[in-house]
Amino acid sequence: MIGAVLGTGAWGTTFAQVLADAGCTVRLWGRDAGVAARITTDHVNDKYLPGIVLPDAITATTDVREALDGVDLVVVAIPSQSARATLEPLRDLVPDHAVVVSLMKGVELSTDRRMSEVVAHALGIDDSRVAVVSGPNLAGEIALRQPTATVVSSIDPQTAALVAQACSSGYFRPYTNSDVVGVELCGAVKNVIALAVGMAQGRGFGFNTTATVITRGLAEIARLGLALGADAETFQGMAGMGDLMATCASPNSRNHTLGKHVGQGMTLDDAIVATGGTAEGVKSCRSVLELARSVGVEMPITAAVVAVLHEGLPVVEMARGLLARPQKAEGL
């Protein structure tokens, strides 16, 4: 199988390695000619994955037409809020038989669309040709071939099975799931919850606070998902609790790291620079909150993250506000 991966960042490059280790020939596409040359010639992407030697089956190019020519699989690993602008010009370049895979985790600003919906709409393809991959997938660990599992979700079982086969290896175990709504919302909202956990830890709060934010964060994700027709079991699985735990606990999580910087007193701009990469939750927290409000779902942690990052609320006031909420029975 021949695959193209759009995006030469850490996760795109790592997933290219996963595909190559599973037996695929892979072409990476990116805009940085230096990165592309190093990947093809020296089999390294030292800008995003220092110290990792990539398989020989991976090449890279800045020519998107060359990358997409005759491929069976198109993997999208670009920042979620720039996805539509990047994909729309590629409509006529994606082969008619190809399956498109979204690695993106977010909700599009202004439209409130999930990333699989953006992919299908931008490329003009049927939803049945789109799959999403989500789970406890920290790129740095997977690049070291540490064992992990993931979820491959599509409304078409054959599409999900094809993608799962393409990325299954000795260290990367895909499970299939037809609940695209639930899987994508887990992937989008867990980044927001990780920001909140990072902020709390940056303020010096301990494990009780962390556990509280994670647990109530999962309740927020489930409330929104169920309101949009998701399957309740999804939130207990790899895409739900599994991904939430990894993103909230790991110092290698950009969202957790950025939140910690903000909790320690950095401005958002300074925290973005210090984090050194895309933290999707910074932008998607607003679109997630818009989506929740459009269906009448209350998400206090998400609202608090938006208030801190985009409305100037001090982190200490965020904590007080969450604790001062009206008492209620535990549950969704």
Summary of the structure (lengths in Angstrom):
residues: 332
radius of gyration: 19.1
end to end distance: 43.2
largest distance: 60.6
contacts: 1215
relative contact order: 0.11
helix: 54%
strand: 12%
